[in-house]
Amino acid sequence: MHLEFITNVEKNTNFNIEVKEFFQSKKTPDFETWKNFLSERAHGTFAIIIDTKDYIYAAVDKVRKFPVFYSTKYLKVTSKLKELLKSENGITIDQSQLLLTFFSGYTIGNKTLYNDIVTLDPGQCLILNKGEKSIRVENYFNLTGVKSSALSSGDLKKQFKEILIHTFENIKNLQRPIYVPLSGGMDSRLVVSILKELNCRDVYSFSYGDINNHEVKTAKRVSEKLNVEWSFFPLNNAIQRSAMLSEEFKKYLSNFD
């Protein structure tokens, strides 16, 4: 069994250990067992690919921070699209997705720029059956399935605060610097406020754009109010063009699919 566990935190996380123990005990779990395990235990940001003798299991977290690509035509599952493109001949560009990317910057849904290659959506898992040459994909988490609550406004606010505290305590426990892109909106302001409430060390904020932009001015005031170190990075067309033509940016692009 080969386990590929991708995350932006230390590899020896609780969930990583739970996945290893799950496959050590279950060996070749069926789809419902795999999906139920993820539904009950999955947390954090991750992508998983487990390659066994007869099956390949895969899953991504609830926001799909790390993509997993698969193909029902080529019966491949990978986190490295470039390797898939190199291993198969005749892969063609999906012209409709190319057009969408040209106008919006994105493909739609689980589509990629290539025909017969798609990605797992957030909160999805799959099993590839090598013997039957089939792939089954389902959601282990579905945001649209969340039911409305009968709790009062006060109880909902309390529950929300508890979730925030729990989430950011996990971030604090990573014990590494935290950089927050700060705008004039409520979301990033909430992030730095919670971090300060939890007495997190090494918290830094930054903003970019036009120094006279009202959001930049608001971000600076918020940082001063919370006593968080703030940095500003000017941004205009000339600076963006220079950055995108730089060798450093080309090197950055070469590392990603």
MODA-V332687 format. One record per helix or strand. SS is the DSSP state (H for helix, E for strand). FROM is the first residue (numbers start at 1). LEN is the number of residues. If there is no record, write none. Layout:
# MODA-V332687
ss & from & len
SS & FROM & LEN
SS & FROM & LEN
This chain:
# MODA-V332687
ss & from & len
E & 2 & 5
H & 14 & 13
H & 31 & 11
E & 47 & 5
E & 55 & 6
E & 69 & 3
E & 76 & 3
H & 81 & 7
E & 93 & 1
H & 95 & 10
E & 111 & 1
E & 114 & 1
E & 118 & 2
E & 124 & 6
E & 134 & 6
H & 143 & 3
H & 153 & 20
E & 178 & 4
H & 186 & 12
E & 203 & 7
H & 214 & 13
E & 229 & 6
H & 237 & 8
H & 247 & 8
